[in-house]
Amino acid sequence: MPDTRYAVAAVLVSAAVTWALRALPFAALTPLRESATARYLSAHMPAGVMVVLVVYCLHDLPVTEARATAPLAALAVTVGLHLWRRTALLSILGGTATHVILASTVFAH
């Protein structure tokens, strides 16, 4: 069984590391709040990330085959719902449901 001083030291070191790791994000946020670059990225990155994800997901899609209809229809539903209601959750759920329904019924192998 370890010495009492060793156990206390281990607990204190663990507590200090835990506290530092939890405080670090808040300390890093302080200079970012005044940063023009961070404000620009927070305004423009969400759309950029979505474009990259769409291109990545659709880059190997064989658009000449019938099975490409399900992802393209799901994308159209997602975009349409988002333009109509401006609700990310509704758009994601609607597009996902469209893809799942089409892929599992109409275009099932």
N, C-alpha and C positions, 0 to 999 in steps of 0.2 A: 504494500500500500504506500502511495507517495507521501512524502513529508507534507505537513500542513502548509508550510511556507511555499512550497512548490505549487500546491493546488491553488492557493490564493493568488500567486503570481500568474499562473496560467489563466485563471478567471479574469484577472485585471488586464492582461494582455489581450485576451479574447474580447473583452468589453471595449477596450480602446480601439482595436482594429474594427470592430463592428460599428462603433460610433463614427470613426473616421470615414468608413466606406459609405455610411448613410448620410454624412454631412457633405461629402465631396461633391455630389451633384448640385447641391444648393450653392456651394461656394463657386462652382464653375458657371452657374447660371447668372450670377451677379454681373460679371463683365459682359455677358452675352445680351443682357437686356438693353444695353445702350448701343449695341453693334448694329450698324446699318446693314451689314451683310446678313446677319441673322434675321433681321426684319424682312429683307428681300427674299431670302430663302424660305421663310415661313409663309410668305404670300404666294410664291411661285412653285415651290417643290411639290405640293400635293398633285397638281395637274401634271407636272413632269413625271412623277412617279407613276401615275396612272397610264400615261402614254407609253412609258417604257414597259410596263406590265402587259398592256394590250399588244404591243408589237412583239414582245417575247412570246406571249401565248399563241399568237396567230401566225408567226413567221413560217412555220412548217405546215400550215393548213393547206391541203390540196383543194383550192377553190373550184376546180373543175369537177370534183366528185360530189355526189349527193350528200355524203356524210358531213360535208362542210357546212351544211345548212343549219344544223343545231347550234354550233358556236356562234355563227354569224347572226342567227335569229336572237340568241341570248344577248349578244352584244347590242343589237338594235333595241331590244326591250330594255336593257339596262340604261342605255343612253336616253331613250325616249322617256322612261320613268323619271330619270334624273332631271331632264329638261322640263318635264311637266311639274313635278312635285318638289324638286330640290331637296330630297331626303335620301341620304346615302344608304341608310338601312333598307328602305323600300326598294331602291334601285338594285342593291346587291341581292336581296332576297328574290325579287322579281326575275332578274337575269339568271340567277342560280336555278330557280324553279323551272324557268323556261328550258334551260339546257338539260336539266335532269329529266323532265317530262319528254322532251323530244328525243334525247339520246336513249332513253329506256323504252320508249314505245315506237315511235316512228322509225328511228334509225338503229334499232337494236339488231345485232348480228345474229 
